Amino acid sequence: MSSEMFSAPLEDCLDALIDYRGKTPEKTISGIPLITAKIIKSGRIETPTEFIAIDNYNSWMRRGLPKAGDVVLTVEAPLGEVAQLGPEKVALAQRVVTLRGKAGVLDNSYLLYLLQTEEMQSQLKARATGTTVLGIKQSELRKVSLSLPPIEVQVSSAAILKALDDRITLLRETNTTLEAIAQALFKSWFVDFDPVHSKQQGRIPEGMDEATAALFPDSFEESELGLVPMGWQIGTLGDLLSLRNERTKPSAQTASLPYVPIENITAKSPFLQNHKSGEEANSSLILFRKGDVLFGAMRPYFHKVCSAPFDGVTRTTVFTLTSRNPKASGFALFQVYQDTTIDYATQHSEGSTIPYAKWSKSLENMSIVLPSSNLQERFSEVVSVFVECANENLRQAQTLVTLRDTLLPRLISGQLRLPEAEAM
């Protein structure tokens, strides 16, 4: 297959290259999602957090409109991240260019995977300029050399890789659903106090077994935090969790463990989605244990909080918190995960340029409502099913990621024929 490959500069293989550098759109809190460089990561587009007004869309997008299937490439800060656009209407920010393959010459999906190979990443960096931040000019990007097989081989090769990516995406979306259910349950039981309201009105809490319902009181009382269920206590986060501060140095042990730096903790997801090899862990290291809560202490407003699905190693920019009651670890996780906790950590953080949350004599002192230990344990028992399912999905996704990353360079280079790839 490799003998059928041909080479051409990128610009000869494109129907469109859309570049909005030099323009800054007026942003709004809702409207058309804005695709920025910071949300293009690992071949995917994360949930947009910035928008432009619908009425401004046509005036802003005068250089060209993106289409479903187009490939977006970050050209600076960071350089070389890629993803493929879906059917949703989006706007393009600076530092992101859109590439559209020429029909019959370059398949868009193949381009997506081609740009992720080490060879193409090296070409981008070699043509980039800058000392602190690397960036590539459009004129240099157009000169990047592509090595391509016939179009039908491009399509079939990309289809195999995309099938793996679709399965990985499905596993991650399943985890999002599991998170939503667990969050809704925590809010119902411990924020809105729905079971208590039901019992106060003489009703059986909806969808709840008798033994669990018996753990809830049927009335409220005043407290420093307002009305709370009768008999529940006012405590602190420190009553639930303690800081595990097992500092360590790079070693054979850390190299053999999964490595979870703060950038690998997904914002606003209580379930870990990816990690690195412990061989990459080289400074300011802290060990954690399965079931610990990992809390992103640097810039806490990014809401990076998750359950550790395995023993591993992280850095000092992450708090490693362990539940004082092992049977109530699920309650502790979702208590720390609440927006109120993130807000408290942010308000009490130190540092202006890069704020850091503090645990000792700060976040640990945050006041919270504490139900009985039996109820904490019951909630944890219920959500443990979700947590274990999410962890298993993570393991499957990581296996598929490894397979995809193994296949990608061999399929793209033509070293691996399709029947061989399908057999794997």
C-alpha positions in Angstrom: 0.0 0.0 0.0 2.8 2.4 0.8 4.0 2.3 -2.8 0.7 3.9 -3.8 1.3 6.9 -1.6 1.8 10.4 -3.2 2.9 13.7 -1.7 1.6 17.2 -2.1 1.6 20.4 -0.2 -1.4 21.0 2.0 -2.7 24.0 0.0 -3.0 21.8 -3.2 -5.2 19.3 -1.3 -7.7 21.8 0.1 -11.0 23.3 -1.1 -11.0 25.8 1.7 -8.7 27.2 4.4 -10.6 29.6 6.7 -8.5 31.7 9.0 -9.9 34.4 11.4 -6.6 35.6 12.9 -6.5 39.3 13.4 -10.2 39.5 14.3 -11.8 39.4 17.8 -15.5 38.8 18.0 -17.8 40.5 20.6 -18.7 37.7 23.0 -22.0 37.0 24.7 -23.3 34.7 27.3 -25.4 32.7 24.8 -25.9 32.4 21.1 -23.7 30.7 18.5 -20.9 28.6 20.2 -17.4 30.0 19.6 -14.8 27.4 18.9 -11.6 28.6 20.6 -8.2 27.0 20.7 -8.5 26.1 24.4 -11.4 23.8 23.9 -9.8 21.7 21.1 -8.1 18.8 22.9 -7.1 15.3 22.1 -9.0 15.1 18.8 -12.2 16.4 20.3 -14.0 19.7 20.9 -15.0 20.2 24.5 -18.2 22.0 25.5 -18.0 25.6 24.4 -18.1 28.3 27.1 -18.1 31.4 24.9 -20.6 32.6 22.3 -21.3 35.3 19.8 -24.7 36.8 19.2 -26.8 35.2 16.5 -27.4 38.6 14.9 -23.6 39.1 14.6 -22.9 35.7 13.0 -23.0 36.6 9.3 -21.1 39.8 9.8 -18.3 38.0 11.8 -18.0 35.0 9.5 -17.3 36.8 6.3 -14.1 35.0 5.6 -15.9 31.7 5.2 -18.5 29.5 6.9 -17.5 26.2 8.4 -19.3 23.0 7.4 -19.9 19.7 9.0 -16.9 17.4 8.6 -14.4 20.3 8.4 -11.2 19.9 10.4 -10.2 22.6 12.9 -6.6 23.1 13.7 -5.1 25.3 16.5 -2.2 27.3 15.1 -1.0 28.9 18.3 -1.2 28.4 22.1 -1.4 25.5 21.7 -0.1 24.5 18.2 -1.3 21.3 16.5 -4.5 20.3 18.3 -7.2 19.1 15.9 -10.8 18.1 15.8 -13.7 17.6 13.4 -16.8 19.8 13.3 -20.2 18.3 13.6 -23.5 19.6 12.1 -24.0 22.3 14.7 -23.7 25.9 13.7 -20.4 27.3 15.2 -18.2 30.4 15.0 -14.5 30.4 14.8 -12.2 32.3 17.1 -8.6 33.4 16.5 -5.8 30.8 16.6 -8.1 28.3 15.0 -8.1 27.6 11.2 -10.6 25.4 9.4 -9.4 23.0 6.7 -11.7 21.3 4.1 -10.2 18.6 1.9 -10.5 18.7 -1.9 -13.1 16.2 -3.2 -11.4 13.1 -4.6 -8.0 14.1 -3.2 -8.2 14.5 0.6 -10.8 13.0 2.9 -11.6 15.3 5.8 -11.7 12.4 8.4 -8.4 11.1 7.1 -6.9 14.6 7.5 -8.1 14.7 11.1 -6.0 11.6 11.9 -3.1 12.5 9.6 -2.5 15.7 11.5 -2.3 13.8 14.8 0.7 11.7 13.7 4.2 12.5 15.0 5.4 13.3 11.5 2.8 16.0 10.9 3.2 17.4 14.4 6.9 17.7 13.8 6.3 19.4 10.5 4.0 22.0 12.1 6.6 22.7 14.9 9.4 22.9 12.4 7.6 25.6 10.4 6.4 27.5 13.5 8.0 30.6 15.0 8.1 32.0 18.5 10.1 31.4 21.7 7.6 31.4 24.5 4.6 30.4 22.4 4.9 28.5 19.1 2.7 29.7 16.2 2.5 28.9 12.5 1.7 31.5 9.8 -0.9 30.6 7.2 1.8 30.8 4.5 3.9 28.2 6.2 0.9 26.0 7.0 0.0 25.8 3.3 3.5 24.4 2.6 3.2 21.5 4.9 3.7 18.3 3.0 1.1 15.5 3.0 1.8 11.9 2.1 -1.5 10.4 0.9 -2.8 7.1 -0.3 -5.6 6.8 -2.8 -8.9 8.4 -1.7 -10.7 5.1 -1.2 -7.9 4.0 1.1 -8.2 7.3 3.0 -11.9 6.8 3.5 -11.6 3.2 4.7 -8.6 3.8 7.0 -10.3 6.8 8.6 -13.5 4.8 9.1 -11.7 2.2 11.3 -10.2 5.0 13.5 -13.5 6.8 13.6 -15.3 3.7 14.8 -12.9 3.5 17.7 -13.4 7.2 18.5 -17.2 6.8 18.3 -17.0 4.0 20.9 -14.8 6.0 23.1 -17.2 9.0 22.8 -20.1 6.7 23.7 -18.4 5.5 26.9 -17.7 9.1 27.9 -21.2 10.1 27.2 -22.5 7.2 29.3 -20.4 8.6 32.1 -22.0 12.0 31.7 -25.4 10.4 32.1 -24.3 8.5 35.2 -23.0 11.8 36.6 -26.3 13.6 35.9 -28.2 10.9 37.8 -25.9 10.9 40.8 -25.9 14.7 40.9 -29.7 14.8 40.7 -30.0 12.3 43.5 -27.6 14.2 45.8 -29.5 17.5 45.1 -32.8 15.9 45.9 -31.7 14.3 49.1 -29.3 16.8 50.5 -29.9 20.2 48.9 -33.7 20.3 48.3 -34.5 17.8 51.0 -37.3 16.3 48.9 -37.7 13.1 51.0 -38.1 15.2 54.2 -40.7 17.4 52.5 -42.6 14.3 51.3 -42.7 12.8 54.8 -43.7 16.1 56.3 -46.7 16.1 54.1 -47.5 12.5 55.0 -46.4 11.1 51.7 -43.9 8.3 51.0 -40.9 9.6 49.2 -41.3 8.9 45.5 -39.3 5.9 44.2 -37.7 5.2 47.6 -37.7 1.9 49.5 -39.1 1.8 53.0 -35.7 1.2 54.7 -34.1 4.2 53.0 -37.1 6.5 53.6 -36.9 5.6 57.3 -33.4 7.3 57.4 -35.0 10.7 56.7 -36.8 12.8 59.4 -40.2 14.2 58.7 -39.6 17.8 59.9 -37.2 20.7 59.9 -35.4 22.9 62.4 -33.6 26.2 62.3 -29.8 26.3 62.1 -27.0 28.7 61.2 -27.4 27.6 57.6 -31.2 28.0 57.6 -33.8 25.3 57.8 -32.3 21.8 57.9 -33.8 18.4 58.4 -34.5 17.7 62.1 -31.5 16.0 63.8 -29.0 16.7 61.1 -25.8 18.4 62.2 -23.9 21.5 61.0 -20.3 20.4 60.4 -17.4 21.1 58.1 -15.8 19.5 55.1 -13.0 18.6 57.4 -15.4 16.3 59.3 -15.9 14.3 56.1 -12.4 14.3 54.5 -8.8 14.6 55.5 -5.9 15.7 53.3 -3.7 12.8 52.2 -0.3 14.5 51.7 2.0 11.6 50.7 4.7 13.4 48.9 7.1 11.3 46.9 9.9 11.6 44.4 10.1 10.1 40.9 11.0 6.4 41.1 10.4 3.0 39.7 7.2 3.0 41.8 5.8 6.2 40.4 6.8 5.2 36.9 4.6 2.1 37.3 1.5 4.1 38.5 -1.1 6.0 36.5 -0.3 9.7 36.5 -3.1 12.3 36.8 -1.8 15.9 36.6 -4.4 18.6 37.0 -4.8 19.0 33.2 -6.1 15.4 33.0 -9.0 16.1 35.4 -12.0 17.1 33.2 -13.8 20.2 34.4 -17.2 19.6 35.9 -17.0 15.8 35.8 -16.8 13.6 39.0 -15.4 10.8 36.9 -11.8 10.7 35.6 -11.7 10.4 31.8 -8.0 9.9 31.0 -4.5 9.8 32.5 -0.9 9.6 31.6 1.9 7.1 32.1 3.8 7.4 35.5 7.0 7.8 33.5 5.9 11.3 32.8 5.6 12.2 36.5 8.8 14.0 37.3 8.4 16.6 40.0 6.2 17.8 43.0 4.5 14.4 43.2 1.8 13.2 45.6 0.5 9.6 45.9 -3.3 8.9 46.0 -5.4 5.8 46.6 -8.4 4.4 44.9 -11.5 6.2 46.1 -9.7 9.4 47.1 -11.2 12.7 45.9 -8.9 14.6 43.5 -9.5 18.3 43.8 -7.8 20.8 41.4 -6.4 23.4 43.8 -4.8 25.6 41.2 -7.4 27.9 39.7 -10.2 26.1 41.6 -12.9 27.9 39.6 -12.3 25.4 36.8 -14.2 22.9 38.9 -11.8 20.0 38.6 -13.0 17.4 41.1 -13.2 13.6 40.6 -13.0 10.2 42.2 -9.8 8.3 41.9 -10.5 5.0 40.1 -7.1 3.5 41.0 -4.0 4.0 43.1 -1.8 6.6 41.3 0.3 9.8 41.5 -0.5 13.4 40.9 1.1 16.8 41.6 0.9 19.3 44.4 -1.5 21.4 42.3 -4.1 18.7 43.2 -5.5 18.0 46.7 -5.8 14.3 47.5 -8.7 14.0 49.9 -9.7 10.7 51.7 -13.0 10.1 53.3 -12.9 9.7 57.1 -15.7 7.1 56.8 -14.7 4.7 54.0 -18.4 3.6 53.7 -19.5 7.2 53.0 -16.9 8.1 50.3 -19.7 8.7 47.7 -21.4 11.3 49.9 -18.0 12.9 50.5 -17.2 13.0 46.8 -20.5 14.7 45.8 -20.4 17.1 48.7 -16.9 18.4 47.5 -18.2 18.4 43.9 -21.0 20.9 44.6 -20.8 24.4 43.1 -21.0 25.8 46.6 -17.7 24.1 47.5 -16.0 25.4 44.4 -17.3 28.9 45.1 -15.9 28.8 48.6 -12.5 27.5 47.5 -12.3 30.2 44.9 -13.3 33.0 47.3 -10.7 31.8 49.9 -7.9 31.1 47.4 -4.6 32.9 47.6 -2.7 34.5 44.7 -3.9 36.9 42.1 -2.2 35.7 38.9 -2.6 32.0 39.6 -5.0 31.5 42.6 -4.5 28.4 44.7 -7.1 27.0 47.1 -6.0 26.1 50.6 -7.2 23.1 52.6 -5.8 23.6 56.0 -7.7 26.3 58.0 -9.6 27.2 54.9 -11.6 24.8 52.7 -11.7 22.2 55.5 -13.6 24.8 57.6 -16.4 25.3 55.1 -19.7 24.7 56.9 -22.0 22.0 55.5 -25.1 20.1 56.6 -24.3 16.6 57.8 -27.0 13.9 57.7 -26.7 10.8 59.8 -23.8 8.4 59.1 -26.3 5.8 58.1 -27.8 8.0 55.5 -24.4 9.1 54.2 -23.5 5.4 53.8 -26.8 4.6 52.1 -26.3 7.3 49.5 -22.7 6.1 49.0 -24.0 2.6 48.5 -26.4 3.7 45.8 -23.9 5.9 43.9 -21.2 3.3 44.2 -22.9 1.5 41.3 -22.5 4.6 39.2 -18.9 5.2 40.2 -17.9 1.6 39.5 -19.7 1.6 36.1 -17.9 4.9 35.2 -14.6 3.5 36.2 -15.1 0.4 34.1 -16.1 2.7 31.2 -12.8 4.6 31.8 -10.8 1.3 31.6 -12.5 0.3 28.4 -12.0 3.8 26.9 -8.3 3.7 27.8 -7.9 0.3 26.1 -9.6 1.7 23.0 -7.4 4.8 23.1 -4.3 2.7 23.2 -5.6 0.5 20.3 -6.4 3.6 18.2 -3.1 5.2 18.9 -1.3 2.0 17.9 -3.3 1.7 14.7 -3.2 5.4 13.7 0.4 5.8 12.5 0.5 2.4 10.8 -2.8 3.0 9.0 -1.9 6.5 8.0 1.6 5.5 6.7 0.3 2.5 4.8 2.3 0.0 6.8 -0.9 -1.7 7.9 -3.4 -3.1 5.5 -7.1 -2.9 6.3 -7.7 -6.7 6.8 -4.8 -6.7 9.3 -6.3 -3.7 11.1 -9.8 -5.2 11.3 -8.3 -8.4 12.8 -6.8 -6.3 15.6 
